[in-house]
Amino acid sequence: MKIAIYVRVSTERQADQGASVEDQIAQIDNWAKRENHTVVQVFREEGASAFDDRRPIFQIMIESALAPDKPFDAIVVHTSSRFYRDNVLRALITRKLERGGIKVISLTQPLPDDASSAYLLENIIGLIDEFQSRENSKHVIRCQRRNAEDGFFNGSRPPYGYQTFLTDLPARNGVKKRLVPEPSEAVVVKRIFQMADEGFQGVVQGAKRIANFLNQSGQLNRGKNWRKQHIHEILTNTAYFGERITFRTIGRTHEIRPKDEWVICKIPPIIDRELFDRVHGSLQSRQLKNVDAKSTQVSTLLTGLLKCAQCKRNLTLRTGKTGRYNYYGCSTKSDFNVAGCNCPNIRREPLESAILDVVANVVLQPDRVARMMSELREAINKMHEPEKRRLLSLQRDASLQDERISLLYDQAGSGKLDLDSSLQEYLRVQQRKLSTMRQEIKNLESRQSIPLKKFGPQQIDKFSESVKSELLNRQSPLARQYLRAVVSEIRIKKATAELIGSKAQLAAAISNWTPQGTLKREVPSFVSNWRA
């Protein structure tokens, strides 16, 4: 009989206690020789739990077993717990293999020849394996909680900005570890918080802009591109001021635990608590500059657009003591300290009238709009040429890289290569390279495909006239939507207001405008702005 060997250890500690991969292989190989079986392939899995099927070598083995050419007749494991510790999933996989003519044999737990007895014993062993796994999990979690409470690190991959420091205190697997700042990454973390708090070149930075800035400046996230989700995770992670929340979720289900079950692990801070609270409050108030979301939540015309030029925070609508007047005021003064900002309070009606007048009669002048659209097209054309060449080069490289990885898996599946730990690490590195290439390809493709229809002076004139009439009509239900299609931000200073908008956003609004008043605002954010 042709057999495949599957060996697994989930921790170094298991290997030290006599369940090493080499030991399992040796025992099965000796058994195969005694029974005149031929070992055609060895599948080695290290550092993986048998409680689920998120095991790459296990998946390759099952796929090979069910292939049409049927490279082997049985899978042999040292004990059934090496194969699976979830009895229900074990039964499903085993049944699937049996239907394909593949047996699963446990070297140390032979089953009787009688089918009924074998079925009963197999399930009893499976349930015992699962029970032991669950009991072990309880003990491990209890130790890990105590470890976290004492300030030690349980994980294998530290959060961005930190590295592990090995102590001289013994642990279950080696020695205990603590988190300490990683100097080069800690600088990037500080920069992220600084950009979110103070802005960059006079512009308040949301998560997406910060991610784009870091990617374009070559400050990657451990070899990968930053995404706005990564930036948001950092800006909302209490670990960076020294309080790392652990045991927030249940491991296998990822359900959120009750707060009283969370464990706060004290670690060296990278930023101070005051900066974190300031940035976190700003994120909540502007919701990462998602103006579209804000426009559905508030009924005021300028809320979400007005920013204080001094402290970069939002201006929000307030009511005077008598209740007669509404005014816009800086949220720093209301939320933190009245003396913390000298931005004046501004009556609502005069400010809204002035802003609408400037947008209608200055920004939307057809000649001015046509000039901005001409500048936009020139900027896009200049930007696209080198990116097209880069995109073609990346697509070729990614295709070759994908072929190399597929070939390695094909050779591993056919037994020409042994998927040992070194080959697994090599494959992981190649997969990361391919992932980085694909992410850059995705970014370049999105920059190449700007969603704009062609339009000329006639469309500009009609758009400007229609939007102007709506903006000057304070009762129009479209005024707010049109204003946000044209203006991205309004910065309030002591005696002046500066209007800022995206040329690409304006172009998309003109391109997609119809006489029925519909607008579509899916536009890129990498081209220049206009100011008034």
Summary of the structure (lengths in Angstrom):
residues: 532
radius of gyration: 31.1
end to end distance: 81.3
largest distance: 97.0
contacts: 1539
relative contact order: 0.07
helix: 52%
strand: 16%
